[in-house]
Amino acid sequence: MPTASPLIIALDYSSLNAALCMADRLDPLRCRVKVGKELFTRSGPEVLDALHGRGFEVFLDLKFHDIPNTVAGAVQAAAEQGVWMVNVHAGGGRRMMEAARQRLERHGLSTRLIAVTVLTSMEATDLAEVGIAASPAEQVERLAMLARDSGMDGVVCSAQEAARLQGLCGDSFLKVTPGIRPAFAEADDQQRVMSPAAAIAAGSTYLVVGRPVTQAQDPMAALEAIESELAAKV
Ligand SMILES: O=C(O)c1cc(=O)[nH]c(=O)n1[C@@H]1O[C@H](COP(=O)(O)O)[C@@H](O)[C@H]1O
């Protein structure tokens, strides 16, 4: 039975053991989990089997960005390992995203496929340095429309852009929002942040939360504080 919770806990750990210790304290009925580049590079697919075995739905966050054929193969490989969601970079363009979508369809794979727009660690000056004159909000909007037209199920964006995308792309287009910072947490390297309750109110479908929980002195208390904040808003 998939959880109704919008929370995705980022298991950004440097070892399989550390990630599974955290997972063992979490409840698959109350959250999903995310496996990213560091953990996957260290542990390989074993971590996916271990998390699936514990009943978690897994977002495999490897942000594929390459030529269409390579990305299509990587997305197929992820989906065949049973992950719930996988992502690519929208900046890889229409042909790359369409190839990934077609590959999943051809093999009857139902893994959710989403595209990263503008990383939540970036602000306008970072975009300017890589030659993008648009504001983060404008660039997110552009890439979200391209992602939608290229067959993506949704996008990764900051919650600050979620309300605008809700209007443009509709309810069923997933808005997966990292950069979630409850009042008790530091921003760390995130630039475009929002609190859990504000993010849901803005139209986020899923909230990706890492360090505010995983680096907290008491991770379970931090998670419960976020759950209470969300429950108070319902
Ligand atoms: O695709 C992602 O998950 C992602 C995209 C993005 O724009 N920003 C972003 O922070 N993330 C991921 O979301 C998680 C956020 O973690 P914390 O900043 O620790 O809450 C990390 O695992 C990032 O890799």
PDBQT file of the ligand as one rigid body, heavy atoms in Angstrom, charges set to zero:
ROOT
HETATM    1  O1  LIG A 301      16.830  16.149  -7.624  1.00  0.00    +0.000 OA
HETATM    2  C1  LIG A 301      16.946  16.407  -6.416  1.00  0.00    +0.000 C 
HETATM    3  O2  LIG A 301      16.521  15.614  -5.570  1.00  0.00    +0.000 OA
HETATM    4  C2  LIG A 301      17.480  17.723  -6.025  1.00  0.00    +0.000 A 
HETATM    5  C3  LIG A 301      17.321  18.739  -6.942  1.00  0.00    +0.000 A 
HETATM    6  C4  LIG A 301      17.567  20.062  -6.563  1.00  0.00    +0.000 A 
HETATM    7  O3  LIG A 301      17.366  21.009  -7.343  1.00  0.00    +0.000 OA
HETATM    8  N1  LIG A 301      18.027  20.301  -5.304  1.00  0.00    +0.000 N 
HETATM    9  C5  LIG A 301      18.248  19.303  -4.395  1.00  0.00    +0.000 A 
HETATM   10  O4  LIG A 301      18.628  19.613  -3.246  1.00  0.00    +0.000 OA
HETATM   11  N2  LIG A 301      18.035  17.996  -4.766  1.00  0.00    +0.000 N 
HETATM   12  C6  LIG A 301      18.347  16.912  -3.818  1.00  0.00    +0.000 C 
HETATM   13  O5  LIG A 301      17.509  17.022  -2.665  1.00  0.00    +0.000 OA
HETATM   14  C7  LIG A 301      18.219  16.725  -1.483  1.00  0.00    +0.000 C 
HETATM   15  C8  LIG A 301      18.124  17.906  -0.551  1.00  0.00    +0.000 C 
HETATM   16  O6  LIG A 301      18.796  17.613   0.652  1.00  0.00    +0.000 OA
HETATM   17  P1  LIG A 301      18.859  18.640   1.862  1.00  0.00    +0.000 P 
HETATM   18  O7  LIG A 301      19.330  19.957   1.333  1.00  0.00    +0.000 OA
HETATM   19  O8  LIG A 301      19.837  17.989   2.783  1.00  0.00    +0.000 OA
HETATM   20  O9  LIG A 301      17.450  18.704   2.420  1.00  0.00    +0.000 OA
HETATM   21  C9  LIG A 301      19.633  16.357  -1.882  1.00  0.00    +0.000 C 
HETATM   22  O10 LIG A 301      19.728  14.948  -1.917  1.00  0.00    +0.000 OA
HETATM   23  C10 LIG A 301      19.796  16.923  -3.277  1.00  0.00    +0.000 C 
HETATM   24  O11 LIG A 301      20.623  16.118  -4.082  1.00  0.00    +0.000 OA
ENDROOT
TORSDOF 0
